[in-house]
Amino acid sequence: MSLTTQSFVIAALPAGDLDRIRATGEDDFGNPVRQIEDETGGSPLRCCLREARAGEDIALIAYRPFPWLGPYAEVGPVFIHAQACDGYTAPDRYPVGFAHRRQLLRAYDFDRRICDAVPVKDGPQAERVLSWLLSRPEVDFVHSRNLEWGCYMFSVSCEVHAAPSEQDTAHDGRRLASASRRVIPRDPDAGDSGGNRSGQKFSATPGGAPRTVSSVRRSQPGERPAGSR
């Protein structure tokens, strides 16, 4: 199952951050960027979300995926190409290059605190679990991490849609808050525990907490997609 841009967006490390780090020769935590050859291949590259090929030049840097300060602003090692690459060009799809990898999908709420964590065995299961996690109104975004080593891999969020204009909503006499609308994906594989099954929409309020636009059954606490632990 492949989820489209109406479902979620996969984000690799920002190209601008990596360009700056390569240009200065050190990462954001003062570590020198040293080019090394991946002789056998297999290092997971966070710049383009695939494994390095044998003989490619890569670098290991310290990176903090949280742009905010706080107790969850962890810093950890990530591999990148030593020179600029094309980046990740399919943000509407789970990375094919990582589809065979076991991952931990860590969900964060609107207060930027961890609210769930689900291990997955491969890409197809990850897609179902991501659909379920992001359908939950308390979940803002998800980080994918290496299950064995705990290192950050990439981030996942719902696609942001523009809020309706005042003209569009004038018929009901109310002004909608200037917030984005999140379109929740439909997961036909997950059964009763798969979250939203009817394209439910939520709008984020100015305070960050979502409010329901249309009412359908939501996943109950403790429910998980089939195959997740």
C-alpha positions in Angstrom: 0.0 0.0 0.0 1.4 3.4 -0.9 0.0 6.5 0.7 -0.3 9.7 -1.2 0.4 13.3 -0.3 -3.2 13.6 1.0 -2.0 11.2 3.7 1.4 12.2 5.1 4.7 13.8 4.3 8.1 12.1 4.8 10.9 14.6 5.6 14.6 13.8 5.4 17.2 16.1 6.9 16.8 19.6 5.5 19.1 20.2 2.6 19.9 23.8 3.7 21.2 22.5 7.1 23.4 20.0 5.4 24.7 22.5 2.9 25.7 24.7 5.8 27.3 21.9 7.8 29.3 20.7 4.7 30.4 24.2 3.9 31.7 25.0 7.5 33.2 21.6 7.9 31.6 21.0 11.3 28.2 20.0 12.6 26.0 22.1 14.9 27.7 20.6 17.9 31.3 21.4 17.0 32.3 18.0 15.6 34.4 18.1 12.4 32.8 16.6 9.3 35.2 13.8 8.2 34.7 12.1 4.8 34.9 8.4 4.9 34.4 5.7 2.3 31.6 3.1 3.0 33.5 0.2 1.7 30.8 -2.4 2.0 27.7 -0.1 1.8 24.6 -0.2 4.0 25.0 2.9 6.1 21.5 4.6 6.4 21.8 8.0 4.8 19.4 10.6 6.3 19.9 13.1 3.4 18.2 10.9 0.8 16.7 8.1 2.9 18.4 5.1 1.4 21.4 3.0 2.3 24.9 3.9 1.0 26.2 1.9 -1.9 29.6 0.2 -1.6 32.4 2.8 -2.2 30.3 5.9 -1.6 31.8 8.8 0.4 29.7 9.5 3.5 30.1 11.4 6.8 28.9 10.9 10.3 27.5 14.0 12.1 25.7 14.8 15.3 22.1 16.0 14.6 19.1 17.2 16.7 15.9 16.6 14.8 13.9 18.8 17.2 14.0 22.5 16.2 12.8 23.4 19.8 14.5 23.2 23.1 13.1 20.8 25.7 13.6 17.4 27.3 12.9 15.6 24.1 15.5 17.5 22.1 17.9 14.6 21.7 21.1 14.8 19.8 22.4 11.7 18.0 24.7 10.4 15.2 23.4 10.3 11.6 25.1 9.3 8.3 24.9 11.7 5.3 26.5 11.9 1.9 29.9 13.7 2.2 28.9 15.8 -0.8 25.5 17.3 -1.6 23.0 14.8 -3.2 19.5 15.0 -4.7 17.9 14.5 -1.3 14.7 12.6 -0.8 12.5 13.1 -3.9 9.4 11.0 -3.0 8.0 12.6 0.2 4.5 11.1 -0.4 5.9 7.6 -0.1 7.6 5.5 2.6 11.3 5.3 1.8 11.8 2.2 -0.4 15.5 2.1 0.6 14.5 1.6 4.3 11.5 -0.6 3.7 13.3 -3.7 4.9 14.5 -2.1 8.1 12.8 -2.6 11.5 11.9 0.8 12.9 10.4 2.4 16.0 7.7 4.9 15.1 7.6 7.5 18.0 4.5 9.8 18.0 4.6 13.3 19.6 1.6 15.3 20.7 1.0 19.1 20.3 3.0 19.8 23.5 5.9 18.0 21.8 5.9 15.1 24.2 6.0 11.4 23.3 2.5 10.0 23.4 3.1 6.6 21.8 5.8 4.4 20.3 5.2 1.4 18.0 7.9 -1.0 16.6 7.4 -2.1 13.0 9.1 -4.9 11.1 9.0 -3.4 7.5 7.7 -0.7 5.2 4.2 -2.0 4.6 3.5 -2.3 8.3 5.1 1.1 8.9 2.6 2.7 6.4 -0.4 1.2 8.2 0.9 2.2 11.6 1.7 5.7 10.4 -1.8 6.1 9.0 -3.2 5.0 12.3 -1.0 7.2 14.5 -1.6 10.3 12.4 -5.3 9.7 12.4 -5.4 10.2 16.2 -6.3 13.8 17.1 -3.6 14.0 19.8 -0.8 13.2 17.5 1.1 16.1 15.8 4.0 14.3 14.1 6.0 11.1 14.2 9.7 10.3 14.2 11.1 7.1 12.8 14.0 5.7 14.6 16.3 2.7 14.2 14.9 0.0 16.4 18.2 -1.6 17.4 20.3 1.5 17.8 17.7 4.2 18.5 19.1 6.7 16.0 16.9 9.2 14.3 15.9 8.3 10.7 13.3 10.7 9.4 10.1 12.6 10.4 6.5 12.2 9.3 3.6 14.6 9.5 0.2 15.1 7.9 0.2 17.3 4.8 -0.8 20.9 5.6 -3.7 22.4 3.7 -4.6 26.1 3.5 -7.4 27.1 5.8 -10.7 28.3 4.0 -10.9 32.0 3.3 -13.5 34.3 5.1 -15.4 34.4 1.8 -15.6 30.6 1.7 -17.1 30.5 5.2 -19.3 33.7 5.1 -22.5 31.6 4.7 -22.3 30.4 8.4 -21.5 33.9 9.8 -18.4 32.7 11.5 -14.7 33.4 11.0 -12.6 30.3 11.1 -9.3 30.4 13.0 -6.3 30.9 10.8 -5.2 27.3 11.2 -4.2 24.6 8.8 -6.5 21.6 8.0 -5.2 18.1 8.3 -6.7 15.4 6.0 -6.6 12.1 7.7 -5.7 9.1 5.5 -7.9 6.1 5.0 -6.2 2.8 5.9 -8.1 -0.1 4.3 -5.7 -2.7 5.7 -6.0 -2.0 9.4 -9.5 -3.1 10.1 -11.3 -1.8 13.2 -8.1 -0.8 14.9 -6.8 1.1 11.9 -8.0 4.6 13.0 -10.0 6.7 10.6 -11.8 5.0 7.7 -13.8 7.8 6.3 -11.5 10.7 5.6 -12.2 12.6 8.8 -10.8 16.1 8.9 -9.4 18.0 11.9 -8.5 21.7 12.2 -5.7 22.8 14.5 -6.7 25.5 16.9 -4.5 28.5 17.6 -3.4 26.8 20.9 -2.3 23.7 19.0 -5.0 21.2 20.0 -7.1 19.9 17.2 -10.8 20.1 17.0 -13.1 17.8 15.2 -14.7 19.1 12.0 -16.7 16.0 11.2 -17.6 13.3 13.7 -16.7 9.7 13.0 -15.6 6.8 15.2 -12.0 7.3 16.5 -9.5 4.7 17.6 -10.0 3.9 21.3 -7.1 4.0 23.8 -5.1 0.8 23.4 -6.3 0.0 19.9 -3.5 -0.7 17.4 -3.4 -1.8 13.8 -3.1 -5.5 13.1 0.4 -6.8 13.5 1.7 -4.0 15.7 2.9 -4.6 19.3 
